[in-house]
Structures are given as C-alpha cells and as structure tokens.
Amino acid sequence: AMSSQTAAPGYNADEIRAATAIVMPSLPAEWTVRDVQIYPSQFGPSVEMAVETREMGLVSLFAIRPGTFDVVGPTVVPSGEVSSAYFQIGEVAYAVVARSDIQGIDLTAEALAKTLY
C-alpha cells in the first residue's frame, strides 16, 4: 500500500465473507480501516486488518480458522507494551493487537466479539 493512502478503498465485510467465509466483527464508526490483507492458511484463508483508532492508535485485527470448533470469550495476553486479546466463535478465531493497556484491549475485544452474536 502507498504510504499516502488514507484508507483501504472500499473495505467491505460482505466481500470478505464471500471471499473467505469469515464474518468480520462490526467496527466502531470512528475507526478507519487502513489496510486489509487476505492470506492463505492451513484451514482456509485468513484476514489481517490494520485499523486506526482514536483510543489506541493503530490496531491490528486478525481472523483465522484454527481448525477446531470452539467458543472462547475474549482472553487478554499481556506482553510488554503491546497487548493482545483473542476470542473464538465457532470455526473462526479473532485476535486484536495494539500498543494499549490491558483494560483498553479487553474492552475492545469484548465490544468486537458482541457484534458477532
């Protein structure tokens, strides 16, 4: 992507679902999608998004099929100055990664997970 690009043109959750069979969470209106990439992985395509947020700066959002069916509530993984949280709904696992405090990433993961039910 060009560095001058302000947003991923035409990010469309329906198109991602059609291409990957992955349902992406609904993003807060004030978030700006910078980039969306689709990668091959062992159990089907995975999605990586870079999103600009007011509260946490740049956030990475990943969605991948781990090959198992499970329901896991948002779980925070602290790691130095970068925090991440993951959750799984059915066949798709999601991860949110940002330079944020644990509470911020936890609330964000909870909010994103809720949009998928």
Long-range contacts (C-beta under 8 A, 24 or more apart in sequence): 1-34, 1-35, 5-34, 6-32, 7-32, 7-33, 7-34, 8-33, 8-34, 8-35, 8-36, 11-36, 11-49, 16-47, 19-45, 20-44, 20-45, 20-46, 20-47, 20-63, 22-46, 22-47, 22-63, 22-65, 22-92, 23-92, 23-116, 24-49, 24-61, 24-63, 25-61, 25-94, 25-112, 25-113, 25-115, 25-116, 26-112, 26-115, 27-51, 27-112, 28-53, 28-111, 30-54, 31-59, 34-58, 41-65, 42-67, 43-67, 43-91, 53-98, 53-108, 55-100, 55-104, 55-108, 56-98, 56-99, 56-100, 56-104, 56-105, 56-108, 57-98, 57-99, 57-100, 58-98, 58-99, 59-96, 59-97, 59-98, 59-100, 59-108, 60-95, 60-96, 60-97, 60-98, 61-94, 61-95, 61-96, 61-97, 61-112, 62-94, 62-95, 62-96, 62-97, 63-92, 63-93, 63-94, 64-92, 64-93, 64-95, 65-91, 65-92, 65-93, 66-93, 73-113, 74-106, 74-109, 74-110, 74-113, 76-102, 76-105, 76-106, 76-109, 78-102, 85-109, 87-112, 87-113, 89-113, 89-116, 89-117
